[in-house]
Each structure stands twice: as C-alpha cells, then as structure tokens.
Amino acid sequence: MTKTLSKEEIRAMDEEKIDEQILAIKKILFEFRMKQATKQSFKPHILKIYKRQLAQIMTIQHEKFQ
C-alpha cells in the first residue's frame, strides 16, 4: 500500500509522478473491490482514505495541467 500524501507533496510532483500515483491508487481500489466481491476481509475505512486521496490528486492534476 502506498502512503497517503499531503496536498503540498502532491503539488510538488510533476505530471509523470502524479499519473503514477493515480494508477497505483486505482490498482489498490480495484483490489479492494475484488476482495469485497469475493467476500474476503478488508478494512472499509482504508477504502475511504484511498478514494479521498485519489480525488485530491485528480483535482490538483486538473488545476495544474489544465
């Protein structure tokens, strides 16, 4: 799992690193959905954290590179 990043850390990244982070978080979210579908145990609060992190990264990406 990747660590959560602060907004300042995200803003300091270049476009390539931001894209890598987005892909990594989307992969983690996919794994959580697979665990949920196959009735495996997972911690739902972690899912919320990663969804929020993804939204923050995508918002900053939109602000910086639009």
N, CA, C and O of each residue as an XYZ file, in Angstrom:
264
protein
N       0.833     -1.185      0.000
C       0.000      0.000      0.000
C       0.874      1.243      0.000
O       1.940      1.272      0.615
N       0.416      2.245     -0.684
C       1.151      3.495     -0.716
C       0.725      4.359      0.460
O      -0.393      4.244      0.962
N       1.626      5.220      0.887
C       1.282      6.111      1.993
C       0.444      7.268      1.460
O       0.537      7.621      0.284
N      -0.360      7.843      2.314
C      -1.156      8.985      1.887
C      -0.262     10.207      1.826
O       0.658     10.364      2.629
N      -0.540     11.054      0.883
C       0.285     12.231      0.635
C      -0.460     13.493      1.036
O      -1.686     13.559      0.958
N       0.294     14.482      1.461
C      -0.319     15.771      1.765
C      -0.527     16.542      0.460
O       0.052     16.204     -0.572
N      -1.339     17.552      0.522
C      -1.613     18.351     -0.672
C      -0.349     19.040     -1.175
O      -0.160     19.193     -2.382
N       0.514     19.455     -0.253
C       1.760     20.119     -0.652
C       2.675     19.150     -1.404
O       3.320     19.527     -2.382
N       2.723     17.895     -0.937
C       3.546     16.884     -1.610
C       3.021     16.605     -3.017
O       3.795     16.432     -3.959
N       1.713     16.563     -3.144
C       1.112     16.316     -4.461
C       1.403     17.485     -5.392
O       1.749     17.279     -6.555
N       1.269     18.701     -4.895
C       1.516     19.875     -5.735
C       2.976     19.960     -6.188
O       3.263     20.531     -7.239
N       3.891     19.401     -5.409
C       5.310     19.437     -5.758
C       5.679     18.407     -6.825
O       6.762     18.482     -7.407
N       4.799     17.456     -7.085
C       5.088     16.404     -8.066
C       4.955     16.920     -9.492
O       4.228     17.876     -9.761
N       5.674     16.267    -10.395
C       5.487     16.582    -11.803
C       4.362     15.695    -12.362
O       3.846     14.820    -11.666
N       3.997     15.931    -13.607
C       2.847     15.243    -14.209
C       3.031     13.729    -14.238
O       2.076     12.982    -14.026
N       4.243     13.283    -14.498
C       4.503     11.849    -14.595
C       4.307     11.146    -13.253
O       3.723     10.064    -13.191
N       4.798     11.768    -12.185
C       4.644     11.175    -10.852
C       3.180     11.161    -10.419
O       2.727     10.219     -9.770
N       2.455     12.197    -10.778
C       1.034     12.242    -10.446
C       0.298     11.110    -11.157
O      -0.547     10.443    -10.559
N       0.619     10.892    -12.434
C      -0.006      9.797    -13.174
C       0.313      8.438    -12.539
O      -0.553      7.566    -12.475
N       1.553      8.258    -12.070
C       1.937      7.015    -11.403
C       1.128      6.811    -10.128
O       0.675      5.701     -9.848
N       0.945      7.879     -9.357
C       0.176      7.795     -8.120
C      -1.281      7.436     -8.403
O      -1.877      6.625     -7.695
N      -1.847      8.046     -9.440
C      -3.234      7.758     -9.802
C      -3.386      6.284    -10.161
O      -4.322      5.623     -9.710
N      -2.468      5.773    -10.968
C      -2.518      4.359    -11.341
C      -2.375      3.443    -10.130
O      -3.088      2.446    -10.018
N      -1.461      3.776     -9.229
C      -1.248      2.958     -8.038
C      -2.508      2.917     -7.168
O      -2.897      1.853     -6.687
N      -3.132      4.056     -6.972
C      -4.333      4.104     -6.130
C      -5.491      3.388     -6.804
O      -6.261      2.700     -6.134
N      -5.631      3.537     -8.122
C      -6.695      2.832     -8.832
C      -6.503      1.320     -8.734
O      -7.479      0.577     -8.633
N      -5.257      0.864     -8.763
C      -4.978     -0.559     -8.618
C      -5.382     -1.040     -7.224
O      -5.986     -2.103     -7.082
N      -5.048     -0.259     -6.202
C      -5.417     -0.606     -4.827
C      -6.936     -0.660     -4.682
O      -7.468     -1.582     -4.063
N      -7.638      0.327     -5.252
C      -9.107      0.342     -5.169
C      -9.708     -0.866     -5.881
O     -10.698     -1.434     -5.419
N      -9.105     -1.263     -7.013
C      -9.576     -2.444     -7.721
C      -9.413     -3.692     -6.856
O     -10.309     -4.534     -6.796
N      -8.266     -3.808     -6.189
C      -8.030     -4.948     -5.305
C      -9.043     -4.982     -4.164
O      -9.505     -6.056     -3.778
N      -9.389     -3.819     -3.623
C     -10.405     -3.758     -2.574
C     -11.762     -4.218     -3.103
O     -12.482     -4.944     -2.418
N     -12.112     -3.796     -4.325
C     -13.386     -4.226     -4.902
C     -13.413     -5.736     -5.121
O     -14.444     -6.378     -4.922
N     -12.284     -6.298     -5.530
C     -12.207     -7.746     -5.718
C     -12.372     -8.475     -4.382
O     -13.068     -9.488     -4.306
N     -11.741     -7.966     -3.346
C     -11.889     -8.572     -2.022
C     -13.336     -8.501     -1.557
O     -13.858     -9.450     -0.971
N     -13.972     -7.381     -1.819
C     -15.360     -7.199     -1.405
C     -16.260     -8.159     -2.172
O     -17.176     -8.738     -1.588
N     -16.023     -8.337     -3.453
C     -16.855     -9.206     -4.283
C     -16.694    -10.681     -3.913
O     -17.638    -11.462     -4.027
N     -15.498    -11.054     -3.473
C     -15.252    -12.453     -3.127
C     -15.411    -12.706     -1.633
O     -15.009    -13.755     -1.128
N     -15.990    -11.755     -0.936
C     -16.297    -11.874      0.497
C     -15.057    -12.083      1.367
O     -15.135    -12.713      2.422
N     -13.921    -11.557      0.927
C     -12.716    -11.609      1.753
C     -12.737    -10.439      2.724
O     -13.429     -9.445      2.504
N     -11.985    -10.567      3.782
C     -11.989     -9.490      4.774
C     -11.104     -8.331      4.311
O     -10.030     -8.541      3.747
N     -11.565     -7.131      4.555
C     -10.814     -5.918      4.284
C     -11.343     -4.834      5.209
O     -12.422     -4.965      5.787
N     -10.588     -3.788      5.337
C     -10.962     -2.707      6.248
C     -11.602     -1.580      5.440
O     -10.910     -0.893      4.688
N     -12.910     -1.382      5.586
C     -13.607     -0.387      4.769
C     -13.122      1.048      4.961
O     -13.226      1.858      4.040
N     -12.599      1.373      6.129
C     -12.125      2.743      6.340
C     -10.904      3.040      5.462
O     -10.673      4.193      5.097
N     -10.128      2.018      5.124
C      -8.979      2.204      4.231
C      -9.477      2.572      2.829
O      -8.874      3.402      2.149
N     -10.555      1.961      2.413
C     -11.153      2.247      1.110
C     -11.514      3.731      1.015
O     -11.252      4.379      0.002
N     -12.110      4.251      2.067
C     -12.494      5.665      2.101
C     -11.267      6.569      1.995
O     -11.301      7.584      1.300
N     -10.197      6.208      2.674
C      -8.969      7.010      2.646
C      -8.408      7.089      1.235
O      -8.026      8.165      0.774
N      -8.357      5.943      0.542
C      -7.791      5.931     -0.805
C      -8.691      6.637     -1.819
O      -8.190      7.274     -2.746
N     -10.003      6.534     -1.659
C     -10.905      7.267     -2.554
C     -10.695      8.773     -2.406
O     -10.671      9.509     -3.392
N     -10.547      9.211     -1.175
C     -10.342     10.643     -0.913
C      -9.006     11.097     -1.487
O      -8.911     12.171     -2.081
N      -7.961     10.263     -1.307
C      -6.628     10.598     -1.829
C      -6.674     10.698     -3.352
O      -6.079     11.607     -3.931
N      -7.372      9.774     -4.000
C      -7.491      9.794     -5.457
C      -8.190     11.069     -5.923
O      -7.765     11.695     -6.894
N      -9.252     11.449     -5.234
C      -9.974     12.667     -5.599
C      -9.083     13.904     -5.446
O      -9.114     14.800     -6.289
N      -8.295     13.951     -4.374
C      -7.398     15.088     -4.168
C      -6.344     15.165     -5.268
O      -6.077     16.240     -5.805
N      -5.749     14.024     -5.601
C      -4.710     14.005     -6.631
C      -5.279     14.421     -7.977
O      -4.663     15.206     -8.699
N      -6.444     13.902     -8.317
C      -7.039     14.229     -9.613
C      -7.453     15.694     -9.680
O      -7.367     16.310    -10.742
N      -7.898     16.258     -8.569
C      -8.260     17.670     -8.530
C      -7.028     18.545     -8.744
O      -7.060     19.492     -9.529
N      -5.957     18.227     -8.051
C      -4.728     19.002     -8.203
C      -4.171     18.844     -9.614
O      -3.670     19.806    -10.195
N      -4.257     17.643    -10.162
C      -3.803     17.412    -11.542
C      -4.594     18.296    -12.500
O      -4.024     18.898    -13.410
N      -5.887     18.372    -12.298
C      -6.727     19.192    -13.151
C      -6.367     20.673    -13.023
O      -6.335     21.398    -14.018
N      -6.096     21.117    -11.795
C      -5.728     22.517    -11.589
C      -4.391     22.857    -12.237
O      -4.246     23.910    -12.857
N      -3.416     21.964    -12.093
C      -2.063     22.246    -12.566
C      -1.913     22.144    -14.079
O      -1.241     22.971    -14.695
N      -2.531     21.142    -14.673
C      -2.236     20.821    -16.058
C      -3.391     21.105    -17.015
O      -3.420     20.581    -18.129
N      -4.314     21.909    -16.597
C      -5.439     22.249    -17.475
C      -5.191     23.546    -18.162
O      -6.026     24.000    -18.944
